[in-house]
Amino acid sequence: MFDSTKSSTRRGSSEQEESDTYDEPFMNARPHIDGSAGDVDYGVIGTGYAVYRQPDPRIAAQIARALGDAGTVLNVGAGSGNYEPADREVIAVEPSATMRAQRPPGSPPAIDAVAEHLPFPDGAFDAVMASSTVHQWADLAKGIAEMKRVSRGPVVVTVSDPVRLREFWLADYFPEPLDVESTRFPPIEWLVELLGPETRVEPIPIPLDCTDGFCEAYYGRPERFLEPGVQGAMSSWTLVDPPLVRRFETRLSADLASGAWDARYGYLRAQPEYDGSLRLVIRS
């Protein structure tokens, strides 16, 4: 069993290096009071996150397959614990105190740390995963290098393809959050390059009744976009000026009432899956 109390020791490190584990700039420069390390303060927007962002079992199954037979798994940028496999020994890393507090009872322990400085020895885990978090990292290359360092096996990263994001119908109504999101997520090609040889990319089909409330999860349920809780659980929406959100609500409400949305996109209400921007990037 992995002992998280000894996690700050790296193989081959000197005693001085071990004592400095939490003195890295990435730990000291986090911009938000609750420890959130990215461009949004989850202490403000994340209090109801777990209500709307429940792991979808079909997406979870695809991630589990990518992890292979790994017995020990590190979840980096773990948030409230979505997609952590229940049948493995999991350690989580999450810098936001607000998100750590929303982990369900009985969840694996969550350590206050950042992707760019993982306080674990080289090769400490059978596999390492990160789900929809890389857009919050200060240094993607360093974070990926750290994931590779501590993994003996697969590195599994769930991301949105920034190119595919703009193909979503929402771009016709409210392009601003998609523009924000497309500048936050790295190009898939760059992520593959950082992960190195034997990296493959899988599309993640998004089910019509997806329980994980990211933007494209509501592709066939447009009314949900009018709910404040849904909007607040998508970080890119919180980075858009509120008057633009109100303008979107007015336009979508009118088109739903008149039937204009259904005339253009109504077929999506019965489409079982949507091939959107969600991708699984796997280094075997």
PAZAPA-4460 file (N, C-alpha, C; in steps of 0.05 Angstrom, whole numbers, plus 32768, in hexadecimal, padded with zeros to 4 digits):
% residues 284
    n_x    n_y    n_z   ca_x   ca_y   ca_z    c_x    c_y    c_z   seq   type   mol
   8011   7FE8   8000   8000   8000   8000   8012   8019   8000     1      M     A
   800A   802D   7FF0   8019   8046   7FEF   8015   8056   8008     2      F     A
   802B   8060   8014   802A   806F   802D   802D   808D   8026     3      D     A
   8016   809C   8027   8016   80B8   801F   8025   80C9   8034     4      S     A
   802A   80BF   804C   8038   80CE   8060   8055   80D1   8059     5      T     A
   805F   80BF   8047   807B   80C0   803F   807D   80CB   8023     6      K     A
   8069   80DA   801A   8068   80E1   7FFE   807C   80F6   7FF5     7      S     A
   8088   8105   8008   809A   811A   8000   80B6   8111   7FF9     8      S     A
   80BC   80F7   7FFD   80D7   80ED   7FF7   80D9   80E4   7FDB     9      T     A
   80ED   80EE   7FCC   80F2   80E6   7FB1   810A   80D4   7FB0    10      R     A
   810A   80BF   7FA0   8121   80AE   7F9D   8138   80BF   7F92    11      R     A
   814F   80BB   7F9F   8167   80C9   7F96   8168   80E6   7F9F    12      G     A
   8155   80F0   7FAF   8156   810B   7FB8   8167   810E   7FD1    13      S     A
   8173   8125   7FD4   8182   812A   7FEC   816F   8132   8002    14      S     A
   8179   8132   801B   8168   813A   8032   815E   8157   802E    15      E     A
   8170   8168   8023   8168   8183   801F   8150   8186   800C    16      Q     A
   8152   8176   7FF6   813C   8176   7FE2   8122   816C   7FEE    17      E     A
   8124   8158   8000   810C   814D   800C   80FF   8162   801E    18      E     A
   810F   8171   802D   8104   8184   8040   80F7   819C   8032    19      S     A
   80FE   81A0   8018   80F4   81B7   8009   80DB   81B0   7FF8    20      D     A
   80CF   8199   7FFD   80BA   8190   7FEC   80A4   81A5   7FE7    21      T     A
   809C   81B3   7FFB   8086   81C6   7FF9   8090   81E3   7FF7    22      Y     A
   80A9   81E7   7FF0   80B4   8202   7FEE   80B5   820B   7FD1    23      D     A
   80AA   81FB   7FBF   80AB   8201   7FA2   809A   821A   7F9C    24      E     A
   80A2   822A   7F88   8092   8242   7F81   8075   823B   7F7A    25      P     A
   8070   8223   7F6F   8055   821C   7F67   8043   821A   7F80    26      F     A
   804E   8212   7F96   803E   8210   7FAE   8039   822B   7FBB    27      M     A
   804D   823D   7FB9   804B   8257   7FC6   803C   826C   7FB6    28      N     A
   8039   8268   7F9C   802E   827C   7F8B   8011   8278   7F83    29      A     A
   8004   8266   7F91   7FE8   8261   7F8A   7FD7   827A   7F90    30      R     A
   7FC7   8283   7F7D   7FBB   829E   7F7E   7FA2   82A1   7F8F    31      P     A
   7F97   828B   7F99   7F7D   828D   7FA6   7F7F   8283   7FC3    32      H     A
   7F6E   828E   7FD4   7F6F   8289   7FF1   7F6B   826B   7FF7    33      I     A
   7F59   825E   7FE8   7F54   8242   7FEE   7F69   822F   7FE3    34      D     A
   7F7D   823A   7FD5   7F92   822A   7FCA   7F8F   8224   7FAC    35      G     A
   7F79   822C   7FA0   7F75   8227   7F83   7F8D   8231   7F74    36      S     A
   7F97   8221   7F62   7FB0   8228   7F54   7FAC   8234   7F39    37      A     A
   7F94   8234   7F2E   7F90   823D   7F13   7F84   8258   7F10    38      G     A
   7F75   825D   7EFA   7F6B   8278   7EF5   7F4F   827D   7F01    39      D     A
   7F43   8269   7F0E   7F2A   826D   7F1C   7F2D   8266   7F3A    40      V     A
   7F1D   8273   7F4A   7F1E   826E   7F67   7F08   825B   7F6E    41      D     A
   7F0F   8242   7F73   7EFB   822E   7F7A   7EEF   8233   7F96    42      Y     A
   7EFC   8244   7FA5   7EF1   824B   7FBF   7ED7   825C   7FBB    43      G     A
   7ED5   8269   7FA4   7EBE   8279   7F9D   7EAA   8269   7F8C    44      V     A
   7EB4   825C   7F77   7EA1   824F   7F64   7E9D   8232   7F69    45      I     A
   7EAE   8226   7F7A   7EAD   8209   7F7C   7E9C   81FD   7F93    46      G     A
   7E8D   820E   7FA1   7E7F   8203   7FB9   7E6A   81EF   7FB1    47      T     A
   7E5D   81F2   7F9A   7E49   81DF   7F92   7E51   81CE   7F7A    48      G     A
   7E6B   81CD   7F76   7E76   81BF   7F5E   7E6E   81A2   7F5E    49      Y     A
   7E70   8194   7F74   7E6C   8177   7F75   7E4F   8170   7F6F    50      A     A
   7E3C   8183   7F72   7E20   817D   7F6D   7E1C   8179   7F4F    51      V     A
   7E29   818A   7F3F   7E24   8189   7F22   7E3A   817A   7F13    52      Y     A
   7E50   8174   7F1F   7E66   8166   7F12   7E6A   814B   7F1E    53      R     A
   7E56   8139   7F19   7E58   811E   7F22   7E65   810D   7F0C    54      Q     A
   7E76   80FA   7F13   7E84   80EA   7EFF   7E6F   80DA   7EEF    55      P     A
   7E73   80DA   7ED5   7E61   80CA   7EC4   7E6D   80AD   7EC2    56      D     A
   7E5D   8099   7EC7   7E68   807D   7EC8   7E74   8074   7EAE    57      P     A
   7E6A   807E   7E97   7E75   8075   7E7D   7E90   8082   7E78    58      R     A
   7E93   809B   7E80   7EAD   80A8   7E7D   7EC0   809B   7E91    59      I     A
   7EB6   8095   7EA9   7EC7   8088   7EBE   7ED2   806D   7EB4    60      A     A
   7EC1   805E   7EA6   7EC9   8044   7E9C   7EE0   8046   7E87    61      A     A
   7EDE   805B   7E77   7EF3   805F   7E63   7F0E   8066   7E70    62      Q     A
   7F0C   8077   7E84   7F24   807F   7E93   7F30   8066   7EA1    63      I     A
   7F1F   8056   7EAD   7F28   803E   7EBB   7F36   802B   7EA8    64      A     A
   7F2C   8028   7E90   7F39   8017   7E7C   7F55   8021   7E75    65      R     A
   7F57   803C   7E73   7F71   8048   7E6C   7F85   8044   7E82    66      A     A
   7F7C   8042   7E9B   7F8E   803D   7EB2   7F99   8021   7EB3    67      L     A
   7F8D   800F   7EA3   7F97   7FF4   7EA2   7F93   7FE5   7EBC    68      G     A
   7FA7   7FD5   7EC3   7FA5   7FC6   7EDC   7FB3   7FD3   7EF3    69      D     A
   7FB7   7FED   7EF2   7FC5   7FFC   7F07   7FB7   7FF8   7F22    70      A     A
   7FC6   7FF1   7F36   7FBB   7FEE   7F51   7FBC   8007   7F61    71      G     A
   7FD0   8018   7F5D   7FD3   8032   7F6B   7FD1   8048   7F56    72      T     A
   7FC1   805C   7F5C   7FBC   8072   7F49   7FBD   808C   7F58    73      V     A
   7FCB   809F   7F4B   7FCC   80BB   7F55   7FB9   80CB   7F43    74      L     A
   7FA7   80DB   7F50   7F95   80EC   7F41   7F9E   8109   7F46    75      N     A
   7FA7   8116   7F31   7FB3   8131   7F33   7F9E   8146   7F2C    76      V     A
   7F9C   815A   7F3C   7F87   816E   7F38   7F6C   8161   7F3B    77      G     A
   7F69   8153   7F51   7F53   8140   7F55   7F38   814D   7F59    78      A     A
   7F37   8166   7F61   7F1D   8173   7F66   7F0E   8165   7F7C    79      G     A
   7EF5   815F   7F77   7EE4   8152   7F8B   7EE5   8133   7F88    80      S     A
   7EF7   8129   7F77   7EFC   810D   7F76   7EEF   80FF   7F5E    81      G     A
   7EE6   810E   7F4B   7ED9   8101   7F33   7EED   80EE   7F25    82      N     A
   7EE3   80D7   7F1D   7EF0   80C4   7F0D   7F07   80B5   7F1A    83      Y     A
   7F09   80B7   7F34   7F1C   80A7   7F43   7F11   808A   7F44    84      E     A
   7F20   8076   7F3A   7F16   805B   7F3A   7F13   8050   7F56    85      P     A
   7EFB   8045   7F5B   7EF5   803B   7F76   7F03   8021   7F7C    86      A     A
   7F0C   8013   7F67   7F18   7FF9   7F6C   7F37   7FFA   7F6C    87      D     A
   7F42   8011   7F6F   7F5F   8014   7F71   7F67   8023   7F8A    88      R     A
   7F80   8022   7F91   7F8A   8033   7FA7   7F92   804E   7F9C    89      E     A
   7F83   8063   7FA4   7F86   807D   7F98   7F90   8091   7FAD    90      V     A
   7FA3   80A2   7FA4   7FAB   80BA   7FB3   7FA4   80D2   7FA1    91      I     A
   7F99   80E7   7FAC   7F91   80FE   7F9D   7FA2   8116   7FA4    92      A     A
   7FA6   8127   7F90   7FB4   8141   7F94   7FA0   8157   7F8B    93      V     A
   7F9B   816A   7F9D   7F88   8180   7F96   7F8F   8199   7FA6    94      E     A
   7F96   81AF   7F99   7F9E   81C7   7FA7   7F88   81D7   7FB4    95      P     A
   7F6F   81D4   7FAB   7F59   81E4   7FB5   7F4C   81D7   7FCE    96      S     A
   7F4C   81E5   7FE4   7F40   81DB   7FFC   7F22   81D8   7FF8    97      A     A
   7F15   81E9   7FE9   7EF9   81E7   7FE3   7EF2   81CD   7FD5    98      T     A
   7F02   81C6   7FC2   7EFD   81AD   7FB3   7F03   8195   7FC4    99      M     A
   7F19   8196   7FD3   7F1F   817F   7FE5   7F08   817A   7FF8   100      R     A
   7EFB   818F   8002   7EE6   818C   8015   7ECD   817F   8009   101      A     A
   7ECB   817E   7FEF   7EB3   8173   7FE2   7EB7   8155   7FDA   102      Q     A
   7ECE   814A   7FE1   7ED2   812E   7FDB   7EBF   811D   7FEC   103      R     A
   7EB2   8109   7FE0   7E9E   80FA   7FEE   7EAB   80EB   8006   104      P     A
   7E9B   80E5   801A   7EA5   80D6   8031   7EB0   80BB   8028   105      P     A
   7EC7   80B3   8033   7ED3   809B   802B   7EE6   809D   8013   106      G     A
   7EE8   80B5   8008   7EFA   80B9   7FF1   7F17   80B6   7FF9   107      S     A
   7F28   80AF   7FE6   7F45   80AE   7FED   7F4F   80C9   7FF6   108      P     A
   7F65   80C9   8005   7F70   80E2   8010   7F78   80F5   7FF9   109      P     A
   7F74   810F   7FFD   7F7C   8123   7FEA   7F92   8134   7FF7   110      A     A
   7FA8   8137   7FE9   7FBF   8146   7FF3   7FBF   8162   7FE7   111      I     A
   7FC5   8176   7FF7   7FC7   8191   7FED   7FE2   8195   7FDF   112      D     A
   7FE1   8193   7FC4   7FF9   8196   7FB4   7FF0   819D   7F98   113      A     A
   8004   81A4   7F87   7FFE   81AC   7F6B   800C   8199   7F58   114      V     A
   8002   8199   7F3F   800D   8186   7F2B   802A   818B   7F26   115      A     A
   8033   81A4   7F27   804E   81AA   7F20   8063   81A1   7F34   116      E     A
   8059   8199   7F4C   806C   818F   7F60   805E   8179   7F70   117      H     A
   805E   8161   7F66   8051   814B   7F73   8063   813F   7F89   118      L     A
   805A   813F   7FA2   806B   8137   7FB8   806D   8119   7FBC   119      P     A
   8076   810B   7FA7   8077   80EE   7FA8   8092   80E5   7F9B   120      F     A
   809B   80CD   7FA2   80B3   80C2   7F96   80B0   80BC   7F78   121      P     A
   80C5   80BA   7F6A   80C5   80B0   7F4F   80B7   8095   7F4E   122      D     A
   80A5   8091   7F3A   8099   8077   7F36   8088   806D   7F4E   123      G     A
   807B   8080   7F5C   806D   8078   7F74   8052   806B   7F6E   124      A     A
   8047   806E   7F56   802C   8064   7F50   802D   8053   7F36   125      F     A
   801A   8041   7F35   8017   8030   7F1D   800D   8041   7F06   126      D     A
   7FFD   8056   7F0C   7FF2   8067   7EF7   7FEB   8082   7F03   127      A     A
   7FEA   8096   7EF2   7FE3   80B2   7EFB   7FCE   80BC   7EE8   128      V     A
   7FBA   80C9   7EF3   7FA4   80D4   7EE3   7F9F   80F2   7EE9   129      M     A
   7F93   8100   7ED6   7F8B   811C   7EDA   7F73   8121   7EC9   130      A     A
   7F5D   8129   7ED5   7F44   812D   7EC7   7F3C   814A   7EC6   131      S     A
   7F3C   8155   7EAE   7F32   8170   7EA9   7F3E   8184   7EBC   132      S     A
   7F59   8184   7EBE   7F67   8195   7ED1   7F7F   81A3   7EC6   133      T     A
   7F8A   8199   7EAF   7FA3   81A5   7EA5   7FA1   81C2   7E9E   134      V     A
   7F88   81CB   7E98   7F85   81E8   7E91   7F88   81FA   7EA9   135      H     A
   7F89   81EE   7EC1   7F8D   81FE   7ED9   7FAA   81FE   7EE3   136      Q     A
   7FBC   81F0   7ED5   7FD7   81EE   7EDE   7FE8   8206   7ED5   137      W     A
   7FFA   820E   7EE6   800C   8225   7EE0   8020   821E   7ECB   138      A     A
   8029   8205   7ECB   803E   81FC   7EB8   8038   81E0   7EAF   139      D     A
   802C   81DE   7E97   8023   81C4   7E8D   803A   81B1   7E8A   140      L     A
   8050   81BA   7E7E   8066   81A8   7E79   8071   819D   7E93   141      A     A
   8073   81AD   7EA8   807D   81A3   7EC1   806A   8190   7ECE   142      K     A
   8050   8197   7ECC   803B   8185   7ED8   803B   816A   7ECA   143      G     A
   803D   8169   7EB0   803E   814F   7EA2   8058   8140   7EA8   144      I     A
   806E   814E   7EAA   8087   8142   7EB1   8085   8135   7ECD   145      A     A
   8078   8142   7EE0   8074   8137   7EFA   8063   811E   7EFA   146      E     A
   804D   811F   7EEA   803C   8107   7EE8   804C   80EF   7EDD   147      M     A
   805C   80F4   7EC9   806C   80DF   7EBE   8081   80D5   7ED2   148      K     A
   808C   80E7   7EE2   80A0   80E0   7EF5   8096   80CC   7F0A   149      R     A
   807E   80D1   7F14   8074   80C1   7F2A   8064   80A8   7F21   150      V     A
   8061   80A5   7F07   8052   808E   7EFD   8064   8078   7EF3   151      S     A
   805E   805F   7EFB   806C   8048   7EF0   805F   803E   7ED6   152      R     A
   8047   8048   7ED1   8038   803E   7EBA   8029   8054   7EAC   153      G     A
   800F   8050   7EA7   8000   8064   7E97   7FFE   807F   7EA4   154      P     A
   7FFD   8093   7E93   7FF5   80AE   7E9A   7FDC   80B5   7E89   155      V     A
   7FC6   80BB   7E97   7FAC   80BE   7E8A   7FA1   80DA   7E8F   156      V     A
   7F9D   80E9   7E7A   7F95   8105   7E7D   7F7B   810A   7E6D   157      V     A
   7F67   8114   7E7A   7F4E   811C   7E6E   7F4E   8139   7E68   158      T     A
   7F4A   8141   7E4F   7F4B   815D   7E47   7F35   8163   7E32   159      V     A
   7F32   817C   7E2C   7F21   8185   7E16   7F34   818E   7DFF   160      S     A
   7F2D   8185   7DE7   7F3C   818E   7DD0   7F33   81AB   7DC9   161      D     A
   7F45   81BF   7DCB   7F3C   81DA   7DC7   7F31   81E0   7DAC   162      P     A
   7F39   81D1   7D98   7F2F   81D5   7D7D   7F12   81CB   7D7B   163      V     A
   7F0C   81B4   7D87   7EF1   81A8   7D86   7EDD   81B8   7D97   164      R     A
   7EE7   81C6   7DAA   7ED5   81D5   7DBC   7EC3   81E9   7DAC   165      L     A
   7ECF   81F6   7D98   7EC1   820A   7D89   7EAD   81FE   7D75   166      R     A
   7EAC   81E4   7D73   7E98   81D7   7D61   7E7E   81D2   7D6F   167      E     A
   7E7C   81D7   7D89   7E64   81D2   7D99   7E4F   81E7   7D91   168      F     A
   7E35   81E0   7D91   7E20   81F2   7D8A   7E20   820B   7D9B   169      W     A
   7E29   820A   7DB3   7E29   8221   7DC5   7E38   8238   7DB9   170      L     A
   7E4B   8233   7DA7   7E5A   8248   7D9B   7E48   825C   7D8B   171      A     A
   7E31   8252   7D82   7E1F   8263   7D74   7E10   8276   7D87   172      D     A
   7E0F   826F   7DA0   7E00   827F   7DB4   7E12   828E   7DC7   173      Y     A
   7E27   8280   7DD0   7E37   828A   7DE6   7E54   8281   7DE2   174      F     A
   7E62   828E   7DCF   7E7D   8284   7DC9   7E92   828B   7DDF   175      P     A
   7E8B   829F   7DEF   7E9F   82A9   7E02   7EAB   8294   7E14   176      E     A
   7E9B   8283   7E22   7EA8   826E   7E33   7EB8   825A   7E23   177      P     A
   7EAF   8254   7E0B   7EBE   8241   7DFA   7ED9   824E   7DF1   178      L     A
   7ED8   8268   7DEC   7EF1   8276   7DE6   7F04   8275   7DFE   179      D     A
   7EF9   827A   7E15   7F0A   8278   7E2E   7F16   825D   7E31   180      V     A
   7F05   8248   7E2E   7F0E   822D   7E33   7F22   8224   7E1E   181      E     A
   7F1F   822D   7E05   7F31   8225   7DF0   7F4D   8231   7DF3   182      S     A
   7F4F   8247   7E02   7F69   8252   7E08   7F76   8246   7E21   183      T     A
   7F66   8238   7E31   7F71   822C   7E49   7F7C   8210   7E45   184      R     A
   7F6D   8200   7E35   7F77   81E5   7E30   7F8D   81E5   7E1B   185      F     A
   7FA1   81D4   7E1F   7FB8   81D3   7E0C   7FB0   81C4   7DF3   186      P     A
   7FBD   81CA   7DDD   7FB8   81BA   7DC5   7FBE   819D   7DCB   187      P     A
   7FAE   818B   7DC0   7FB2   816F   7DC4   7FCE   8166   7DBC   188      I     A
   7FD7   8171   7DA6   7FF1   816A   7D9B   8008   8170   7DAF   189      E     A
   8005   8186   7DBD   8019   818D   7DD1   8019   817A   7DE8   190      W     A
   8001   8173   7DF1   7FFF   8160   7E07   800B   8145   7E00   191      L     A
   8005   813C   7DE8   8011   8123   7DDE   8030   8125   7DDE   192      V     A
   803A   813B   7DD4   8057   813F   7DD3   8063   813E   7DEF   193      E     A
   8056   814B   7E02   8060   814B   7E1E   8060   812F   7E2A   194      L     A
   804B   8120   7E24   8049   8105   7E30   805C   80F1   7E23   195      L     A
   8062   80F6   7E09   8077   80E6   7DFD   806D   80CF   7DED   196      G     A
   8080   80BD   7DE5   8079   80A6   7DD4   8064   8094   7DE2   197      P     A
   8057   8085   7DD2   8042   8072   7DDB   802A   8080   7DE8   198      E     A
   8026   8099   7DDE   800E   80A8   7DE7   7FF9   80A6   7DD2   199      T     A
   7FE0   80A1   7DDA   7FCA   80A0   7DC8   7FB3   80B2   7DD2   200      R     A
   7FA2   80B9   7DC0   7F8B   80CA   7DC6   7F71   80BC   7DBF   201      V     A
   7F5F   80BB   7DD2   7F45   80AF   7DCE   7F2F   80C4   7DD1   202      E     A
   7F1B   80C5   7DBF   7F04   80D6   7DC4   7EF3   80CA   7DDB   203      P     A
   7EE7   80DB   7DEA   7ED6   80D3   7E00   7EB9   80D9   7DF8   204      I     A
   7EA9   80C6   7DF0   7E8D   80CC   7DE9   7E7E   80D7   7E01   205      P     A
   7E6F   80EC   7DFD   7E60   80F9   7E12   7E43   80F0   7E11   206      I     A
   7E39   80E2   7E25   7E1E   80D8   7E24   7E09   80EE   7E28   207      P     A
   7DF2   80EA   7E1D   7DDD   80FE   7E1E   7DD5   8105   7E3B   208      L     A
   7DD5   80F1   7E4D   7DCE   80F6   7E68   7DE7   80F8   7E7A   209      D     A
   7DFC   8102   7E70   7E15   8104   7E7E   7E11   8112   7E9A   210      C     A
   7E1C   8105   7EAE   7E19   8110   7EC9   7E2F   8124   7ED2   211      T     A
   7E43   8126   7EC1   7E59   8139   7EC7   7E54   8152   7EB8   212      D     A
   7E4D   8168   7EC6   7E43   8180   7EBA   7E57   8193   7EAE   213      G     A
   7E69   8188   7E9C   7E79   819B   7E8C   7E69   81A4   7E75   214      F     A
   7E73   81B7   7E66   7E63   81C6   7E53   7E55   81B3   7E3F   215      C     A
   7E63   81A2   7E31   7E58   8192   7E1C   7E45   817C   7E27   216      E     A
   7E46   8177   7E41   7E34   8163   7E4D   7E17   816A   7E48   217      A     A
   7E11   8183   7E43   7DF5   818C   7E3F   7DEF   8190   7E21   218      Y     A
   7DFD   8182   7E10   7DFA   8186   7DF3   7DDD   8183   7DEA   219      Y     A
   7DCE   8170   7DF7   7DB2   816C   7DEF   7D9E   8175   7E04   220      G     A
   7DA8   8184   7E17   7D96   818E   7E2D   7D9B   81AC   7E31   221      R     A
   7D95   81BC   7E1D   7D9C   81D8   7E1D   7D90   81E8   7E35   222      P     A
   7D79   81DF   7E3E   7D6D   81EE   7E55   7D7F   81EF   7E6D   223      E     A
   7D90   81DB   7E71   7DA1   81DA   7E88   7DB5   81F1   7E89   224      R     A
   7DBC   81FB   7E72   7DCF   8212   7E71   7DC3   822B   7E7F   225      F     A
   7DAA   822C   7E83   7D9D   8243   7E90   7D9E   8241   7EAE   226      L     A
   7DA7   822B   7EB9   7DA8   8228   7ED6   7DC1   8234   7EE2   227      E     A
   7DBF   8245   7EF6   7DD7   8251   7F02   7DEB   823D   7F0D   228      P     A
   7DE0   8227   7F19   7DF3   8213   7F23   7E03   8205   7F0E   229      G     A
   7DF6   8200   7EF7   7E04   81F4   7EE0   7E1A   8207   7ED7   230      V     A
   7E13   8220   7ED4   7E27   8234   7ECA   7E3E   8236   7EDE   231      Q     A
   7E38   8236   7EF8   7E4D   8239   7F0C   7E60   8222   7F0E   232      G     A
   7E58   820A   7F04   7E69   81F3   7F05   7E7B   81F0   7EED   233      A     A
   7E7A   8203   7EDB   7E8C   8204   7EC4   7E9E   821C   7EC7   234      M     A
   7EB7   8217   7ECD   7EC9   822D   7ED4   7ECC   8242   7EBF   235      S     A
   7ECB   823B   7EA5   7ECF   824E   7E90   7EB8   8263   7E90   236      S     A
   7EA0   825A   7E98   7E89   826C   7E98   7E8D   8282   7EAD   237      W     A
   7E9B   827B   7EC3   7E9F   828F   7ED8   7EB4   82A4   7ED0   238      T     A
   7EC1   82A0   7EBA   7ED5   82B3   7EB0   7ECA   82C5   7E9B   239      L     A
   7EB0   82C3   7E95   7EA3   82D4   7E82   7E93   82E9   7E90   240      V     A
   7E93   8301   7E85   7E84   8317   7E91   7E67   8310   7E95   241      D     A
   7E5B   8315   7EAC   7E3F   830E   7EB1   7E2B   8319   7E9D   242      P     A
   7E2F   8332   7E93   7E1C   833C   7E7F   7E1A   832A   7E66   243      P     A
   7E31   831E   7E5E   7E31   830C   7E47   7E22   82F3   7E4D   244      L     A
   7E23   82E9   7E66   7E14   82D2   7E6E   7DF6   82D8   7E6D   245      V     A
   7DEE   82F0   7E77   7DD2   82F7   7E76   7DC8   82FA   7E59   246      R     A
   7DD8   8304   7E48   7DD1   8307   7E2C   7DCC   82EB   7E1F   247      R     A
   7DDE   82D9   7E26   7DDA   82BD   7E1C   7DC1   82B1   7E27   248      F     A
   7DBB   82B4   7E40   7DA3   82A9   7E4C   7D8A   82B3   7E3E   249      E     A
   7D8A   82CD   7E38   7D73   82D9   7E2A   7D6F   82CD   7E0F   250      T     A
   7D85   82CB   7E00   7D82   82C1   7DE4   7D7B   82A3   7DE4   251      R     A
   7D88   8292   7DF5   7D81   8276   7DF5   7D65   8271   7DFE   252      L     A
   7D5C   8280   7E13   7D41   827D   7E1D   7D2D   8283   7E07   253      S     A
   7D32   8298   7DF8   7D20   82A0   7DE2   7D1F   828A   7DCC   254      A     A
   7D36   8280   7DC5   7D37   826B   7DB0   7D2B   8251   7DB9   255      D     A
   7D2D   824B   7DD3   7D20   8232   7DDD   7D02   8236   7DDD   256      L     A
   7CF8   824E   7DE4   7CDC   8253   7DE4   7CD0   8253   7DC8   257      A     A
   7CDE   825E   7DB5   7CD4   8260   7D9A   7CD8   8247   7D89   258      S     A
   7CE9   8235   7D93   7CEF   821D   7D84   7D06   8220   7D71   259      G     A
   7D13   8237   7D71   7D29   823C   7D5E   7D41   822A   7D65   260      A     A
   7D47   8226   7D7F   7D5D   8214   7D86   7D57   81F8   7D7C   261      W     A
   7D3F   81EE   7D80   7D38   81D3   7D78   7D38   81D0   7D5A   262      D     A
   7D32   81E5   7D4C   7D32   81E3   7D2F   7D4E   81DE   7D24   263      A     A
   7D62   81E8   7D32   7D7E   81E5   7D29   7D8C   81CD   7D37   264      R     A
   7D86   81C9   7D50   7D95   81B6   7D60   7D85   81A1   7D6E   265      Y     A
   7D6B   81A0   7D69   7D59   818F   7D78   7D60   8171   7D76   266      G     A
   7D6E   8169   7D60   7D75   814D   7D5D   7D88   8144   7D73   267      Y     A
   7D96   8157   7D80   7DA9   8150   7D95   7D9A   8146   7DAE   268      L     A
   7D81   814C   7DB1   7D72   8144   7DC9   7D6F   8125   7DCA   269      R     A
   7D71   8118   7DB3   7D6E   80FB   7DB2   7D88   80ED   7DA9   270      A     A
   7D9E   80FC   7DA6   7DB7   80F0   7D9D   7DC4   80E4   7DB5   271      Q     A
   7DC9   80C9   7DB5   7DD3   80BC   7DCD   7DEE   80C5   7DD7   272      P     A
   7E00   80CD   7DC4   7E1B   80D5   7DCC   7E23   80ED   7DBA   273      E     A
   7E36   80FC   7DC5   7E41   8113   7DB6   7E5F   8110   7DB6   274      Y     A
   7E6B   8111   7D9E   7E88   8111   7D9B   7E91   812E   7D9B   275      D     A
   7E97   8138   7DB3   7E9F   8154   7DB5   7EBD   8157   7DB8   276      G     A
   7EC5   8168   7DCC   7EE1   816E   7DCF   7EEF   815C   7DE3   277      S     A
   7EE0   814C   7DF2   7EEC   813D   7E08   7EFE   8127   7DFD   278      L     A
   7F17   8126   7E07   7F2B   8113   7DFE   7F39   8106   7E16   279      R     A
   7F41   80ED   7E13   7F52   80DF   7E26   7F6D   80DB   7E19   280      L     A
   7F81   80E7   7E26   7F9D   80E5   7E1C   7FAC   80D2   7E2E   281      V     A
   7FB7   80BD   7E22   7FC1   80A6   7E32   7FDE   80A1   7E2A   282      I     A
   7FF0   80A3   7E3D   800B   8098   7E39   800D   807D   7E46   283      R     A
   8011   8069   7E37   8011   804D   7E41   802A   8049   7E52   284      S     A
***
